Every structure is written in structure tokens, then in C-alpha cells.
Amino acid sequence: VTTPESNVSLGNGKLVNFSVDGEDARAYRWSGLYEGESVVFLHGAHVIVVSVTTLSPEDAIVTDYRALLEGFTVSK
């Protein structure tokens, strides 16, 4: 997450502990052309990133994104 290729540098750099289907994850906000939120976690040898971009944090898609994260299941 902290590599130069990551968009975490477009935000305040603050990573928040998060859980996706019991997997340890980190969430962060960033800003560029659009506002964004991302959650990143390891699954085996893979890095999984789930993101949403918005014009405003109040956009309805943010609610959908958070619901998606709540119901997200990871194949064990």
C-alpha cells in the first residue's frame, strides 16, 4: 500500500484497520480527479483492492460500496 505506485499518497496517508470477511485489511481515502476510498488486503499471494470514486462523499454509490464490502466473501 505504501509503494510509490499506490494512490494512498494522494490522501493524508492514514491507513485505518479494517476487516473483509475476517481478512485483515487497511482502508484509506484519497483525492485526485475524483474523491476515493479504497480497502486493500492480502489473499494468499494476491493483493486485493476494492475502491469507489465519487464527486462527493455523500453520493449514493458510497452507500452501495460499503454494503458491498459488508457482504464481500473471500474464498478460503
mmCIF file of the N, C-alpha and C atoms, coordinates in Angstrom:
data_MODEL
# 
_entry.id   MODEL 
# 
loop_
_atom_site.group_PDB 
_atom_site.id 
_atom_site.type_symbol 
_atom_site.label_atom_id 
_atom_site.label_alt_id 
_atom_site.label_comp_id 
_atom_site.label_asym_id 
_atom_site.label_entity_id 
_atom_site.label_seq_id 
_atom_site.pdbx_PDB_ins_code 
_atom_site.Cartn_x 
_atom_site.Cartn_y 
_atom_site.Cartn_z 
_atom_site.occupancy 
_atom_site.B_iso_or_equiv 
_atom_site.pdbx_formal_charge 
_atom_site.auth_seq_id 
_atom_site.auth_comp_id 
_atom_site.auth_asym_id 
_atom_site.auth_atom_id 
_atom_site.pdbx_PDB_model_num 
ATOM 1   N N  . VAL A 1 1  ? 0.822   -1.197  0.000   1.00 0.00 ? 1  VAL A N  1 
ATOM 2   C CA . VAL A 1 1  ? 0.000   0.000   0.000   1.00 0.00 ? 1  VAL A CA 1 
ATOM 3   C C  . VAL A 1 1  ? 0.860   1.253   0.000   1.00 0.00 ? 1  VAL A C  1 
ATOM 4   N N  . THR A 1 2  ? 2.007   1.187   0.603   1.00 0.00 ? 2  THR A N  1 
ATOM 5   C CA . THR A 1 2  ? 2.829   2.388   0.730   1.00 0.00 ? 2  THR A CA 1 
ATOM 6   C C  . THR A 1 2  ? 3.867   2.530   -0.380  1.00 0.00 ? 2  THR A C  1 
ATOM 7   N N  . THR A 1 3  ? 3.775   1.723   -1.432  1.00 0.00 ? 3  THR A N  1 
ATOM 8   C CA . THR A 1 3  ? 4.713   1.856   -2.549  1.00 0.00 ? 3  THR A CA 1 
ATOM 9   C C  . THR A 1 3  ? 4.380   3.124   -3.342  1.00 0.00 ? 3  THR A C  1 
ATOM 10  N N  . PRO A 1 4  ? 5.342   3.628   -4.104  1.00 0.00 ? 4  PRO A N  1 
ATOM 11  C CA . PRO A 1 4  ? 5.075   4.836   -4.905  1.00 0.00 ? 4  PRO A CA 1 
ATOM 12  C C  . PRO A 1 4  ? 3.936   4.660   -5.921  1.00 0.00 ? 4  PRO A C  1 
ATOM 13  N N  . GLU A 1 5  ? 3.643   3.425   -6.318  1.00 0.00 ? 5  GLU A N  1 
ATOM 14  C CA . GLU A 1 5  ? 2.582   3.179   -7.301  1.00 0.00 ? 5  GLU A CA 1 
ATOM 15  C C  . GLU A 1 5  ? 1.185   3.275   -6.697  1.00 0.00 ? 5  GLU A C  1 
ATOM 16  N N  . SER A 1 6  ? 1.093   3.268   -5.390  1.00 0.00 ? 6  SER A N  1 
ATOM 17  C CA . SER A 1 6  ? -0.205  3.285   -4.712  1.00 0.00 ? 6  SER A CA 1 
ATOM 18  C C  . SER A 1 6  ? -0.794  4.695   -4.702  1.00 0.00 ? 6  SER A C  1 
ATOM 19  N N  . ASN A 1 7  ? -2.121  4.761   -4.747  1.00 0.00 ? 7  ASN A N  1 
ATOM 20  C CA . ASN A 1 7  ? -2.775  6.072   -4.654  1.00 0.00 ? 7  ASN A CA 1 
ATOM 21  C C  . ASN A 1 7  ? -2.946  6.527   -3.213  1.00 0.00 ? 7  ASN A C  1 
ATOM 22  N N  . VAL A 1 8  ? -2.422  5.774   -2.244  1.00 0.00 ? 8  VAL A N  1 
ATOM 23  C CA . VAL A 1 8  ? -2.511  6.197   -0.840  1.00 0.00 ? 8  VAL A CA 1 
ATOM 24  C C  . VAL A 1 8  ? -1.799  7.542   -0.648  1.00 0.00 ? 8  VAL A C  1 
ATOM 25  N N  . SER A 1 9  ? -0.804  7.817   -1.476  1.00 0.00 ? 9  SER A N  1 
ATOM 26  C CA . SER A 1 9  ? -0.076  9.085   -1.364  1.00 0.00 ? 9  SER A CA 1 
ATOM 27  C C  . SER A 1 9  ? -0.921  10.280  -1.802  1.00 0.00 ? 9  SER A C  1 
ATOM 28  N N  . LEU A 1 10 ? -2.083  10.021  -2.426  1.00 0.00 ? 10 LEU A N  1 
ATOM 29  C CA . LEU A 1 10 ? -2.979  11.107  -2.832  1.00 0.00 ? 10 LEU A CA 1 
ATOM 30  C C  . LEU A 1 10 ? -3.889  11.554  -1.695  1.00 0.00 ? 10 LEU A C  1 
ATOM 31  N N  . GLY A 1 11 ? -3.791  10.887  -0.561  1.00 0.00 ? 11 GLY A N  1 
ATOM 32  C CA . GLY A 1 11 ? -4.580  11.260  0.611   1.00 0.00 ? 11 GLY A CA 1 
ATOM 33  C C  . GLY A 1 11 ? -3.657  11.732  1.715   1.00 0.00 ? 11 GLY A C  1 
ATOM 34  N N  . ASN A 1 12 ? -4.133  11.590  2.944   1.00 0.00 ? 12 ASN A N  1 
ATOM 35  C CA . ASN A 1 12 ? -3.315  12.010  4.083   1.00 0.00 ? 12 ASN A CA 1 
ATOM 36  C C  . ASN A 1 12 ? -2.365  10.903  4.543   1.00 0.00 ? 12 ASN A C  1 
ATOM 37  N N  . GLY A 1 13 ? -2.402  9.751   3.871   1.00 0.00 ? 13 GLY A N  1 
ATOM 38  C CA . GLY A 1 13 ? -1.515  8.635   4.196   1.00 0.00 ? 13 GLY A CA 1 
ATOM 39  C C  . GLY A 1 13 ? -1.977  7.805   5.371   1.00 0.00 ? 13 GLY A C  1 
ATOM 40  N N  . LYS A 1 14 ? -3.111  8.161   5.967   1.00 0.00 ? 14 LYS A N  1 
ATOM 41  C CA . LYS A 1 14 ? -3.622  7.452   7.137   1.00 0.00 ? 14 LYS A CA 1 
ATOM 42  C C  . LYS A 1 14 ? -4.296  6.147   6.718   1.00 0.00 ? 14 LYS A C  1 
ATOM 43  N N  . LEU A 1 15 ? -3.801  5.026   7.239   1.00 0.00 ? 15 LEU A N  1 
ATOM 44  C CA . LEU A 1 15 ? -4.395  3.714   6.998   1.00 0.00 ? 15 LEU A CA 1 
ATOM 45  C C  . LEU A 1 15 ? -5.210  3.318   8.224   1.00 0.00 ? 15 LEU A C  1 
ATOM 46  N N  . VAL A 1 16 ? -6.436  2.885   7.995   1.00 0.00 ? 16 VAL A N  1 
ATOM 47  C CA . VAL A 1 16 ? -7.343  2.510   9.077   1.00 0.00 ? 16 VAL A CA 1 
ATOM 48  C C  . VAL A 1 16 ? -7.515  0.996   9.051   1.00 0.00 ? 16 VAL A C  1 
ATOM 49  N N  . ASN A 1 17 ? -7.372  0.351   10.208  1.00 0.00 ? 17 ASN A N  1 
ATOM 50  C CA . ASN A 1 17 ? -7.597  -1.092  10.285  1.00 0.00 ? 17 ASN A CA 1 
ATOM 51  C C  . ASN A 1 17 ? -9.026  -1.406  9.871   1.00 0.00 ? 17 ASN A C  1 
ATOM 52  N N  . PHE A 1 18 ? -9.171  -2.474  9.103   1.00 0.00 ? 18 PHE A N  1 
ATOM 53  C CA . PHE A 1 18 ? -10.454 -2.851  8.530   1.00 0.00 ? 18 PHE A CA 1 
ATOM 54  C C  . PHE A 1 18 ? -10.471 -4.365  8.427   1.00 0.00 ? 18 PHE A C  1 
ATOM 55  N N  . SER A 1 19 ? -11.632 -4.955  8.249   1.00 0.00 ? 19 SER A N  1 
ATOM 56  C CA . SER A 1 19 ? -11.748 -6.398  8.065   1.00 0.00 ? 19 SER A CA 1 
ATOM 57  C C  . SER A 1 19 ? -12.675 -6.687  6.900   1.00 0.00 ? 19 SER A C  1 
ATOM 58  N N  . VAL A 1 20 ? -12.250 -7.579  6.010   1.00 0.00 ? 20 VAL A N  1 
ATOM 59  C CA . VAL A 1 20 ? -13.084 -8.024  4.893   1.00 0.00 ? 20 VAL A CA 1 
ATOM 60  C C  . VAL A 1 20 ? -13.240 -9.531  5.033   1.00 0.00 ? 20 VAL A C  1 
ATOM 61  N N  . ASP A 1 21 ? -14.418 -9.979  5.392   1.00 0.00 ? 21 ASP A N  1 
ATOM 62  C CA . ASP A 1 21 ? -14.694 -11.404 5.580   1.00 0.00 ? 21 ASP A CA 1 
ATOM 63  C C  . ASP A 1 21 ? -13.649 -12.056 6.493   1.00 0.00 ? 21 ASP A C  1 
ATOM 64  N N  . GLY A 1 22 ? -13.288 -11.344 7.549   1.00 0.00 ? 22 GLY A N  1 
ATOM 65  C CA . GLY A 1 22 ? -12.330 -11.870 8.513   1.00 0.00 ? 22 GLY A CA 1 
ATOM 66  C C  . GLY A 1 22 ? -10.868 -11.674 8.137   1.00 0.00 ? 22 GLY A C  1 
ATOM 67  N N  . GLU A 1 23 ? -10.604 -11.175 6.921   1.00 0.00 ? 23 GLU A N  1 
ATOM 68  C CA . GLU A 1 23 ? -9.233  -10.906 6.486   1.00 0.00 ? 23 GLU A CA 1 
ATOM 69  C C  . GLU A 1 23 ? -8.806  -9.533  7.002   1.00 0.00 ? 23 GLU A C  1 
ATOM 70  N N  . ASP A 1 24 ? -7.571  -9.439  7.500   1.00 0.00 ? 24 ASP A N  1 
ATOM 71  C CA . ASP A 1 24 ? -7.008  -8.176  7.945   1.00 0.00 ? 24 ASP A CA 1 
ATOM 72  C C  . ASP A 1 24 ? -6.834  -7.263  6.730   1.00 0.00 ? 24 ASP A C  1 
ATOM 73  N N  . ALA A 1 25 ? -7.333  -6.048  6.810   1.00 0.00 ? 25 ALA A N  1 
ATOM 74  C CA . ALA A 1 25 ? -7.281  -5.121  5.680   1.00 0.00 ? 25 ALA A CA 1 
ATOM 75  C C  . ALA A 1 25 ? -6.966  -3.718  6.191   1.00 0.00 ? 25 ALA A C  1 
ATOM 76  N N  . ARG A 1 26 ? -6.693  -2.831  5.249   1.00 0.00 ? 26 ARG A N  1 
ATOM 77  C CA . ARG A 1 26 ? -6.486  -1.410  5.551   1.00 0.00 ? 26 ARG A CA 1 
ATOM 78  C C  . ARG A 1 26 ? -7.362  -0.589  4.622   1.00 0.00 ? 26 ARG A C  1 
ATOM 79  N N  . ALA A 1 27 ? -7.965  0.447   5.178   1.00 0.00 ? 27 ALA A N  1 
ATOM 80  C CA . ALA A 1 27 ? -8.798  1.356   4.401   1.00 0.00 ? 27 ALA A CA 1 
ATOM 81  C C  . ALA A 1 27 ? -8.147  2.738   4.400   1.00 0.00 ? 27 ALA A C  1 
ATOM 82  N N  . TYR A 1 28 ? -8.350  3.467   3.306   1.00 0.00 ? 28 TYR A N  1 
ATOM 83  C CA . TYR A 1 28 ? -7.831  4.825   3.229   1.00 0.00 ? 28 TYR A CA 1 
ATOM 84  C C  . TYR A 1 28 ? -8.646  5.633   2.224   1.00 0.00 ? 28 TYR A C  1 
ATOM 85  N N  . ARG A 1 29 ? -8.571  6.950   2.377   1.00 0.00 ? 29 ARG A N  1 
ATOM 86  C CA . ARG A 1 29 ? -9.224  7.885   1.456   1.00 0.00 ? 29 ARG A CA 1 
ATOM 87  C C  . ARG A 1 29 ? -8.141  8.585   0.650   1.00 0.00 ? 29 ARG A C  1 
ATOM 88  N N  . TRP A 1 30 ? -8.508  9.001   -0.531  1.00 0.00 ? 30 TRP A N  1 
ATOM 89  C CA . TRP A 1 30 ? -7.574  9.715   -1.384  1.00 0.00 ? 30 TRP A CA 1 
ATOM 90  C C  . TRP A 1 30 ? -8.336  10.705  -2.252  1.00 0.00 ? 30 TRP A C  1 
ATOM 91  N N  . SER A 1 31 ? -7.613  11.627  -2.865  1.00 0.00 ? 31 SER A N  1 
ATOM 92  C CA . SER A 1 31 ? -8.231  12.655  -3.685  1.00 0.00 ? 31 SER A CA 1 
ATOM 93  C C  . SER A 1 31 ? -7.364  12.886  -4.912  1.00 0.00 ? 31 SER A C  1 
ATOM 94  N N  . GLY A 1 32 ? -8.004  12.941  -6.044  1.00 0.00 ? 32 GLY A N  1 
ATOM 95  C CA . GLY A 1 32 ? -7.322  13.215  -7.304  1.00 0.00 ? 32 GLY A CA 1 
ATOM 96  C C  . GLY A 1 32 ? -8.317  13.921  -8.193  1.00 0.00 ? 32 GLY A C  1 
ATOM 97  N N  . LEU A 1 33 ? -8.541  13.406  -9.385  1.00 0.00 ? 33 LEU A N  1 
ATOM 98  C CA . LEU A 1 33 ? -9.583  13.947  -10.251 1.00 0.00 ? 33 LEU A CA 1 
ATOM 99  C C  . LEU A 1 33 ? -10.944 13.776  -9.571  1.00 0.00 ? 33 LEU A C  1 
ATOM 100 N N  . TYR A 1 34 ? -11.085 12.658  -8.828  1.00 0.00 ? 34 TYR A N  1 
ATOM 101 C CA . TYR A 1 34 ? -12.289 12.364  -8.052  1.00 0.00 ? 34 TYR A CA 1 
ATOM 102 C C  . TYR A 1 34 ? -11.872 12.084  -6.620  1.00 0.00 ? 34 TYR A C  1 
ATOM 103 N N  . GLU A 1 35 ? -12.851 12.050  -5.725  1.00 0.00 ? 35 GLU A N  1 
ATOM 104 C CA . GLU A 1 35 ? -12.608 11.603  -4.359  1.00 0.00 ? 35 GLU A CA 1 
ATOM 105 C C  . GLU A 1 35 ? -12.679 10.084  -4.370  1.00 0.00 ? 35 GLU A C  1 
ATOM 106 N N  . GLY A 1 36 ? -11.907 9.433   -3.502  1.00 0.00 ? 36 GLY A N  1 
ATOM 107 C CA . GLY A 1 36 ? -11.935 7.981   -3.498  1.00 0.00 ? 36 GLY A CA 1 
ATOM 108 C C  . GLY A 1 36 ? -11.722 7.377   -2.129  1.00 0.00 ? 36 GLY A C  1 
ATOM 109 N N  . GLU A 1 37 ? -12.224 6.163   -1.995  1.00 0.00 ? 37 GLU A N  1 
ATOM 110 C CA . GLU A 1 37 ? -11.983 5.327   -0.819  1.00 0.00 ? 37 GLU A CA 1 
ATOM 111 C C  . GLU A 1 37 ? -11.530 3.974   -1.335  1.00 0.00 ? 37 GLU A C  1 
ATOM 112 N N  . SER A 1 38 ? -10.554 3.391   -0.665  1.00 0.00 ? 38 SER A N  1 
ATOM 113 C CA . SER A 1 38 ? -10.062 2.070   -1.046  1.00 0.00 ? 38 SER A CA 1 
ATOM 114 C C  . SER A 1 38 ? -9.862  1.215   0.194   1.00 0.00 ? 38 SER A C  1 
ATOM 115 N N  . VAL A 1 39 ? -10.036 -0.081  0.012   1.00 0.00 ? 39 VAL A N  1 
ATOM 116 C CA . VAL A 1 39 ? -9.709  -1.081  1.028   1.00 0.00 ? 39 VAL A CA 1 
ATOM 117 C C  . VAL A 1 39 ? -8.778  -2.072  0.359   1.00 0.00 ? 39 VAL A C  1 
ATOM 118 N N  . VAL A 1 40 ? -7.687  -2.404  1.036   1.00 0.00 ? 40 VAL A N  1 
ATOM 119 C CA . VAL A 1 40 ? -6.701  -3.315  0.462   1.00 0.00 ? 40 VAL A CA 1 
ATOM 120 C C  . VAL A 1 40 ? -6.379  -4.414  1.466   1.00 0.00 ? 40 VAL A C  1 
ATOM 121 N N  . PHE A 1 41 ? -6.228  -5.652  0.948   1.00 0.00 ? 41 PHE A N  1 
ATOM 122 C CA . PHE A 1 41 ? -5.859  -6.767  1.816   1.00 0.00 ? 41 PHE A CA 1 
ATOM 123 C C  . PHE A 1 41 ? -5.145  -7.837  0.998   1.00 0.00 ? 41 PHE A C  1 
ATOM 124 N N  . LEU A 1 42 ? -4.414  -8.683  1.707   1.00 0.00 ? 42 LEU A N  1 
ATOM 125 C CA . LEU A 1 42 ? -3.740  -9.817  1.081   1.00 0.00 ? 42 LEU A CA 1 
ATOM 126 C C  . LEU A 1 42 ? -4.656  -11.024 1.121   1.00 0.00 ? 42 LEU A C  1 
ATOM 127 N N  . HIS A 1 43 ? -4.652  -11.767 0.038   1.00 0.00 ? 43 HIS A N  1 
ATOM 128 C CA . HIS A 1 43 ? -5.363  -13.043 -0.021  1.00 0.00 ? 43 HIS A CA 1 
ATOM 129 C C  . HIS A 1 43 ? -4.417  -14.028 -0.694  1.00 0.00 ? 43 HIS A C  1 
ATOM 130 N N  . GLY A 1 44 ? -3.780  -14.853 0.135   1.00 0.00 ? 44 GLY A N  1 
ATOM 131 C CA . GLY A 1 44 ? -2.726  -15.728 -0.393  1.00 0.00 ? 44 GLY A CA 1 
ATOM 132 C C  . GLY A 1 44 ? -1.590  -14.865 -0.908  1.00 0.00 ? 44 GLY A C  1 
ATOM 133 N N  . ALA A 1 45 ? -1.211  -15.065 -2.159  1.00 0.00 ? 45 ALA A N  1 
ATOM 134 C CA . ALA A 1 45 ? -0.133  -14.284 -2.768  1.00 0.00 ? 45 ALA A CA 1 
ATOM 135 C C  . ALA A 1 45 ? -0.658  -13.070 -3.526  1.00 0.00 ? 45 ALA A C  1 
ATOM 136 N N  . HIS A 1 46 ? -1.953  -12.773 -3.387  1.00 0.00 ? 46 HIS A N  1 
ATOM 137 C CA . HIS A 1 46 ? -2.572  -11.700 -4.162  1.00 0.00 ? 46 HIS A CA 1 
ATOM 138 C C  . HIS A 1 46 ? -2.907  -10.494 -3.295  1.00 0.00 ? 46 HIS A C  1 
ATOM 139 N N  . VAL A 1 47 ? -2.745  -9.307  -3.862  1.00 0.00 ? 47 VAL A N  1 
ATOM 140 C CA . VAL A 1 47 ? -3.180  -8.073  -3.223  1.00 0.00 ? 47 VAL A CA 1 
ATOM 141 C C  . VAL A 1 47 ? -4.524  -7.709  -3.837  1.00 0.00 ? 47 VAL A C  1 
ATOM 142 N N  . ILE A 1 48 ? -5.554  -7.593  -3.008  1.00 0.00 ? 48 ILE A N  1 
ATOM 143 C CA . ILE A 1 48 ? -6.898  -7.259  -3.456  1.00 0.00 ? 48 ILE A CA 1 
ATOM 144 C C  . ILE A 1 48 ? -7.199  -5.817  -3.038  1.00 0.00 ? 48 ILE A C  1 
ATOM 145 N N  . VAL A 1 49 ? -7.657  -5.016  -3.982  1.00 0.00 ? 49 VAL A N  1 
ATOM 146 C CA . VAL A 1 49 ? -8.051  -3.636  -3.700  1.00 0.00 ? 49 VAL A CA 1 
ATOM 147 C C  . VAL A 1 49 ? -9.488  -3.445  -4.174  1.00 0.00 ? 49 VAL A C  1 
ATOM 148 N N  . VAL A 1 50 ? -10.318 -2.919  -3.297  1.00 0.00 ? 50 VAL A N  1 
ATOM 149 C CA . VAL A 1 50 ? -11.700 -2.592  -3.636  1.00 0.00 ? 50 VAL A CA 1 
ATOM 150 C C  . VAL A 1 50 ? -11.825 -1.075  -3.452  1.00 0.00 ? 50 VAL A C  1 
ATOM 151 N N  . SER A 1 51 ? -12.269 -0.391  -4.498  1.00 0.00 ? 51 SER A N  1 
ATOM 152 C CA . SER A 1 51 ? -12.300 1.078   -4.459  1.00 0.00 ? 51 SER A CA 1 
ATOM 153 C C  . SER A 1 51 ? -13.616 1.632   -4.971  1.00 0.00 ? 51 SER A C  1 
ATOM 154 N N  . VAL A 1 52 ? -13.881 2.860   -4.560  1.00 0.00 ? 52 VAL A N  1 
ATOM 155 C CA . VAL A 1 52 ? -15.002 3.621   -5.087  1.00 0.00 ? 52 VAL A CA 1 
ATOM 156 C C  . VAL A 1 52 ? -14.497 5.041   -5.362  1.00 0.00 ? 52 VAL A C  1 
ATOM 157 N N  . THR A 1 53 ? -14.985 5.628   -6.443  1.00 0.00 ? 53 THR A N  1 
ATOM 158 C CA . THR A 1 53 ? -14.669 7.027   -6.728  1.00 0.00 ? 53 THR A CA 1 
ATOM 159 C C  . THR A 1 53 ? -15.979 7.805   -6.789  1.00 0.00 ? 53 THR A C  1 
ATOM 160 N N  . THR A 1 54 ? -15.920 9.041   -6.313  1.00 0.00 ? 54 THR A N  1 
ATOM 161 C CA . THR A 1 54 ? -17.128 9.860   -6.218  1.00 0.00 ? 54 THR A CA 1 
ATOM 162 C C  . THR A 1 54 ? -16.810 11.321  -6.513  1.00 0.00 ? 54 THR A C  1 
ATOM 163 N N  . LEU A 1 55 ? -17.838 12.065  -6.761  1.00 0.00 ? 55 LEU A N  1 
ATOM 164 C CA . LEU A 1 55 ? -17.696 13.518  -6.831  1.00 0.00 ? 55 LEU A CA 1 
ATOM 165 C C  . LEU A 1 55 ? -17.848 14.124  -5.443  1.00 0.00 ? 55 LEU A C  1 
ATOM 166 N N  . SER A 1 56 ? -18.615 13.412  -4.585  1.00 0.00 ? 56 SER A N  1 
ATOM 167 C CA . SER A 1 56 ? -18.870 13.881  -3.227  1.00 0.00 ? 56 SER A CA 1 
ATOM 168 C C  . SER A 1 56 ? -19.005 12.660  -2.314  1.00 0.00 ? 56 SER A C  1 
ATOM 169 N N  . PRO A 1 57 ? -18.496 12.721  -1.086  1.00 0.00 ? 57 PRO A N  1 
ATOM 170 C CA . PRO A 1 57 ? -18.639 11.593  -0.157  1.00 0.00 ? 57 PRO A CA 1 
ATOM 171 C C  . PRO A 1 57 ? -20.085 11.239  0.162   1.00 0.00 ? 57 PRO A C  1 
ATOM 172 N N  . GLU A 1 58 ? -21.027 12.146  -0.146  1.00 0.00 ? 58 GLU A N  1 
ATOM 173 C CA . GLU A 1 58 ? -22.439 11.897  0.101   1.00 0.00 ? 58 GLU A CA 1 
ATOM 174 C C  . GLU A 1 58 ? -23.124 11.171  -1.054  1.00 0.00 ? 58 GLU A C  1 
ATOM 175 N N  . ASP A 1 59 ? -22.412 10.910  -2.158  1.00 0.00 ? 59 ASP A N  1 
ATOM 176 C CA . ASP A 1 59 ? -23.003 10.222  -3.304  1.00 0.00 ? 59 ASP A CA 1 
ATOM 177 C C  . ASP A 1 59 ? -23.544 8.853   -2.895  1.00 0.00 ? 59 ASP A C  1 
ATOM 178 N N  . ALA A 1 60 ? -24.658 8.459   -3.496  1.00 0.00 ? 60 ALA A N  1 
ATOM 179 C CA . ALA A 1 60 ? -25.318 7.185   -3.170  1.00 0.00 ? 60 ALA A CA 1 
ATOM 180 C C  . ALA A 1 60 ? -24.402 5.985   -3.402  1.00 0.00 ? 60 ALA A C  1 
ATOM 181 N N  . ILE A 1 61 ? -23.471 6.083   -4.328  1.00 0.00 ? 61 ILE A N  1 
ATOM 182 C CA . ILE A 1 61 ? -22.592 4.955   -4.622  1.00 0.00 ? 61 ILE A CA 1 
ATOM 183 C C  . ILE A 1 61 ? -21.718 4.585   -3.415  1.00 0.00 ? 61 ILE A C  1 
ATOM 184 N N  . VAL A 1 62 ? -21.468 5.534   -2.527  1.00 0.00 ? 62 VAL A N  1 
ATOM 185 C CA . VAL A 1 62 ? -20.673 5.240   -1.327  1.00 0.00 ? 62 VAL A CA 1 
ATOM 186 C C  . VAL A 1 62 ? -21.426 4.265   -0.426  1.00 0.00 ? 62 VAL A C  1 
ATOM 187 N N  . THR A 1 63 ? -22.728 4.439   -0.291  1.00 0.00 ? 63 THR A N  1 
ATOM 188 C CA . THR A 1 63 ? -23.546 3.507   0.489   1.00 0.00 ? 63 THR A CA 1 
ATOM 189 C C  . THR A 1 63 ? -23.501 2.120   -0.144  1.00 0.00 ? 63 THR A C  1 
ATOM 190 N N  . ASP A 1 64 ? -23.597 2.066   -1.463  1.00 0.00 ? 64 ASP A N  1 
ATOM 191 C CA . ASP A 1 64 ? -23.519 0.782   -2.173  1.00 0.00 ? 64 ASP A CA 1 
ATOM 192 C C  . ASP A 1 64 ? -22.161 0.126   -1.978  1.00 0.00 ? 64 ASP A C  1 
ATOM 193 N N  . TYR A 1 65 ? -21.100 0.908   -2.046  1.00 0.00 ? 65 TYR A N  1 
ATOM 194 C CA . TYR A 1 65 ? -19.730 0.417   -1.848  1.00 0.00 ? 65 TYR A CA 1 
ATOM 195 C C  . TYR A 1 65 ? -19.565 -0.190  -0.449  1.00 0.00 ? 65 TYR A C  1 
ATOM 196 N N  . ARG A 1 66 ? -20.055 0.503   0.533   1.00 0.00 ? 66 ARG A N  1 
ATOM 197 C CA . ARG A 1 66 ? -19.936 -0.001  1.912   1.00 0.00 ? 66 ARG A CA 1 
ATOM 198 C C  . ARG A 1 66 ? -20.759 -1.271  2.109   1.00 0.00 ? 66 ARG A C  1 
ATOM 199 N N  . ALA A 1 67 ? -21.932 -1.348  1.483   1.00 0.00 ? 67 ALA A N  1 
ATOM 200 C CA . ALA A 1 67 ? -22.748 -2.568  1.548   1.00 0.00 ? 67 ALA A CA 1 
ATOM 201 C C  . ALA A 1 67 ? -22.028 -3.718  0.853   1.00 0.00 ? 67 ALA A C  1 
ATOM 202 N N  . LEU A 1 68 ? -21.385 -3.443  -0.270  1.00 0.00 ? 68 LEU A N  1 
ATOM 203 C CA . LEU A 1 68 ? -20.614 -4.461  -0.982  1.00 0.00 ? 68 LEU A CA 1 
ATOM 204 C C  . LEU A 1 68 ? -19.503 -5.007  -0.081  1.00 0.00 ? 68 LEU A C  1 
ATOM 205 N N  . LEU A 1 69 ? -18.790 -4.111  0.599   1.00 0.00 ? 69 LEU A N  1 
ATOM 206 C CA . LEU A 1 69 ? -17.721 -4.557  1.500   1.00 0.00 ? 69 LEU A CA 1 
ATOM 207 C C  . LEU A 1 69 ? -18.261 -5.421  2.642   1.00 0.00 ? 69 LEU A C  1 
ATOM 208 N N  . GLU A 1 70 ? -19.428 -5.054  3.169   1.00 0.00 ? 70 GLU A N  1 
ATOM 209 C CA . GLU A 1 70 ? -20.026 -5.830  4.258   1.00 0.00 ? 70 GLU A CA 1 
ATOM 210 C C  . GLU A 1 70 ? -20.369 -7.236  3.810   1.00 0.00 ? 70 GLU A C  1 
ATOM 211 N N  . GLY A 1 71 ? -20.798 -7.399  2.558   1.00 0.00 ? 71 GLY A N  1 
ATOM 212 C CA . GLY A 1 71 ? -21.204 -8.709  2.066   1.00 0.00 ? 71 GLY A CA 1 
ATOM 213 C C  . GLY A 1 71 ? -20.136 -9.448  1.300   1.00 0.00 ? 71 GLY A C  1 
ATOM 214 N N  . PHE A 1 72 ? -18.960 -8.856  1.168   1.00 0.00 ? 72 PHE A N  1 
ATOM 215 C CA . PHE A 1 72 ? -17.859 -9.434  0.411   1.00 0.00 ? 72 PHE A CA 1 
ATOM 216 C C  . PHE A 1 72 ? -17.376 -10.713 1.084   1.00 0.00 ? 72 PHE A C  1 
ATOM 217 N N  . THR A 1 73 ? -17.288 -11.789 0.338   1.00 0.00 ? 73 THR A N  1 
ATOM 218 C CA . THR A 1 73 ? -16.734 -13.037 0.891   1.00 0.00 ? 73 THR A CA 1 
ATOM 219 C C  . THR A 1 73 ? -15.482 -13.414 0.112   1.00 0.00 ? 73 THR A C  1 
ATOM 220 N N  . VAL A 1 74 ? -14.530 -13.950 0.849   1.00 0.00 ? 74 VAL A N  1 
ATOM 221 C CA . VAL A 1 74 ? -13.251 -14.357 0.266   1.00 0.00 ? 74 VAL A CA 1 
ATOM 222 C C  . VAL A 1 74 ? -13.178 -15.870 0.281   1.00 0.00 ? 74 VAL A C  1 
ATOM 223 N N  . SER A 1 75 ? -12.898 -16.450 -0.856  1.00 0.00 ? 75 SER A N  1 
ATOM 224 C CA . SER A 1 75 ? -12.756 -17.903 -0.960  1.00 0.00 ? 75 SER A CA 1 
ATOM 225 C C  . SER A 1 75 ? -11.602 -18.354 -0.085  1.00 0.00 ? 75 SER A C  1 
ATOM 226 N N  . LYS A 1 76 ? -11.869 -19.296 0.774   1.00 0.00 ? 76 LYS A N  1 
ATOM 227 C CA . LYS A 1 76 ? -10.820 -19.791 1.695   1.00 0.00 ? 76 LYS A CA 1 
ATOM 228 C C  . LYS A 1 76 ? -10.053 -20.943 1.082   1.00 0.00 ? 76 LYS A C  1 
# 
